[in-house]
Amino acid sequence: MAAESWSPKELLAAGWTEADLAWERASERAVAAFAEGDAARAKEEAGEALRIARENFAAIDPRLGTALANYGVCLDAAGHGEAIALLFRQGLDVWRSSAPWVARMDAPRIARSSLFHMRMEARHRPTYRARWQMRWREIAAEAKHRLRMLDSESVALESATAALARWRRERPAMLNDTRKLMAAAFLLLAPQTSGESD
């Protein structure tokens, strides 16, 4: 897969910051290292993602919740499991409080094949946004369910491999709010629910 690159001007135009992109990349590297069985590198990358999230994201941003949980999983895998229950609980608390963050998300504007489709989307923007809101709530509910399972199940390498494959397969090509939420949900090191794996 070719590496993505954006200029600062493109990030700004999309409403993204360097921190948004840095968090996504560090989280993806953490999941990849975990999937490869490299606990030390996974812990280092997850720690970097957590640092970025704590310094740059709101307390209700689901990416912070994922960073907390992922760091706990990676600490446990590296043999430092004393504080993992607290990290899991904090991560779940962030995800539980993320509804206002999700409610403020902007529906992506998708290039259409015809002027007719573009006009229909513009004319029915509230309906279009409502459909996206339903999808975003489903993504958040799935992530919360997976986080709740962390208390009783450990994360298998296969789960991390499936999470990474799903992220790479479903990641939006554009920088938008949907991509931020999908990264938080799909790069979560938590047991997979049925139907998530390849």
Salt bridges, closest charged atoms under 4 A:
GLU4 OE1 - ARG171 NH1 3.74
GLU4 OE1 - ARG179 NH2 2.54
ASP20 OD1 - ARG63 NH1 2.72
ASP20 OD2 - LYS180 NZ 3.61
GLU24 OE2 - ARG179 NH2 2.55
GLU28 OE2 - ARG168 NE 2.87
GLU28 OE1 - ARG171 NH1 3.43
GLU36 OE1 - ARG41 NH2 2.54
ASP38 OD2 - ARG41 NE 3.28
GLU45 OE1 - ARG29 NE 2.97
GLU48 OE2 - ARG51 NH2 2.60
GLU55 OE1 - ARG51 NH1 2.74
ASP61 OD2 - ARG63 NH2 2.63
GLU121 OE1 - ARG112 NE 3.07
GLU121 OE2 - ARG125 NH1 3.18
GLU138 OE1 - ARG135 NH1 3.74
GLU142 OE2 - ARG166 NH1 2.57
GLU170 OE2 - ARG166 NE 3.47
GLU170 OE2 - ARG169 NH2 3.48
ASP177 OD1 - LYS180 NZ 3.98
GLU196 OE1 - ARG146 NE 3.68
GLU196 OE1 - ARG166 NH1 3.23
ASP198 OD1 - ARG169 NH1 2.43
